[in-house]
Amino acid sequence: MAATRPVCILIAAMGGEGGGVLTGWLVGAAQREGYPVQSTSIPGVAQRTGATTYYIEIWPEKTDRSPVMCLNPMPGQVDVMIASEFVEAGRAIANGYVSPDRTLLIASTHRVYAVAEKSAMGDGRYDVGKLFRAAKDHAKQTILFDMDQAAKDSGSILNAVLLGALAGSGALPIPSEAFEAGIRAEGKAVDSNLAGYRFGLAHGKGELEQRAMQQATKPVPAALMADRILRLPDAAQRFASEGVRRLVDYQNESYARLYIDRLEKIAALGDAGLTAEVARHLALRMSFEDVIRVAQLKLKPERFAAIEREQRVKPGQPYAVAEFLKPGVEEIAGLLPPALARRVLSVSERRDWSRHLHVGMTVQSNRIGGYLKLRLLAGLRNWRPRSHRYAEEQDLIEDWLELVTRAAKKDIALAREIVDCARLIKGYGDTFKRGAGNFEQIRQRVILPALSDRIPVVQATDAVIQARTAALADPEGSSLANMLAAFEDSLRRLPQAAE
């Protein structure tokens, strides 16, 4: 026994993902096969600030003696690291639990976004590419695929797929049949759990190809306006095709044609990369979020189907979906005609209504009353082009595209950075106001001076990058103000730069 060491397994799972059940399956199978086993668990602080971890040690030899095993994992000593979500795998790597000389890393590549990612002014998501590279560099062996989607496809739950992937890896001395027997013996959702387990088992054995990452291949364009999309640079066609689909759903075909009209003017500048970036950002800017869009999205059939799948609602089983809505003065005024909206917003600003005046409501969207309320709001789509918010957004979009066009004639790098400033403007209410205000500062103090030759293009390009980064990091604007002040001060100290 002195030459033998236990197989050390660490499981990181978020709340509700069945980490305890997975641990029970492993412990039960080891006991039935006669292997000494020990497990402990440590609850996490919260779902995204520390996963609940389960630590298991399995003695790989059948013996009547009771080997002494550890109660907690040690960095560099983990043989199998199982993560139910990809950032949890990254957390385990950062904590030293994944070693290139020892560890098999089994992780689902799907993401459950943290609050910081979702609330960021721009794209706050962690770089999944870095996680893939870290996993390959730090683990001896990896089994990585979207196990959450595999569970949904098989009508199972995530922990069953994880168990199957572990069984298929051959890292344990326990035969696959022992795990299947354990699932049957538990007697809960046996068929679906076995389906998920067998899917994971096939992946663990390498019998199924792992889901490939999306390839940057030339897409089949949307049937609508396909001829115009195909005349765009190859790099832009995928974004343009998706943009047309998105904007037809958002408004109508006429609005999608306006998108292509705008995009063709950018394509005429002759830079494929610039056209592709504009195609991506323009589709998002033109499908801006307003009360009408919120109602549209909440009523989509695929949303209800996803809720039923995630909550495992059985056919015919009743359930309720509660929508919590709290539109403020800006959101309500955004639906009004521009002249009336400006008067309402003026009074609101003088009386400080925007801080205190909201219409809070709870709507059950899958009940007839709540559904009709949301359907009424979504039905205002035809009114949208007459609304204040629509007019405001179109003016901002046209100004942004004009800046891009003018910059492209001077320097493509500057034009691309101006395009990326579209990340600043999103949402509605205070979020929209802050983002638009931050962009206006960058426009007035960096972009326009550069376009009028008062600032050298190279310095302006670097300043736009720094200003955008500061604005995204601090939506309140203090970091941006400090950065712009420092930039202008540096220009004053170098008067030859303005010549």
Buried (B, 14 or more C-beta within 10 A) or exposed (E): EEEEBBBBBBBBBBEEBBBBBBBBBBBBBBBBBEBBBBBBBEEBEEBBEBBBBBBBBBBBEEEEEEBEBEEEBEEEBBBBBBBBBBBBBBBBBEBBBBBEEBBBBBBBBBBBBBEEBEEBBBEBBBEBEEBBEBBEEBBEEBBBBBBBBBBBEBBBBBBBBBBBBBBBBEBBBBEBEBBBBBBEEBEEBEEBBBBBBBBBBBBBBEEBEEBEEEEEEEBEBBEBBBEBBEEBBBBBBBBBBBBBBBBBEBBBEEBBBBBBEBBBBBBEBEBEBBBBBBBBBBBBBBBBBBBBBBBBBBBEEEEBEEBBEEEEBEEEEEEEBEBEBEBBBBBBBBBBEBEEBBEBBEEBEEEEBBEEEBEEEEBBBBEEEBBEBBEEBBEBBEEBEEBBBBBBBBEBBEEBBEBBBBBBEBBBBBBBBBBBBBBBBBBBBEBBBBBBBBBBBBBEBBBBBBBEEEBBBEBBBBBBBBBBBBBBBBBEBEBBBEBBEEBBEEBEEEEEBEE
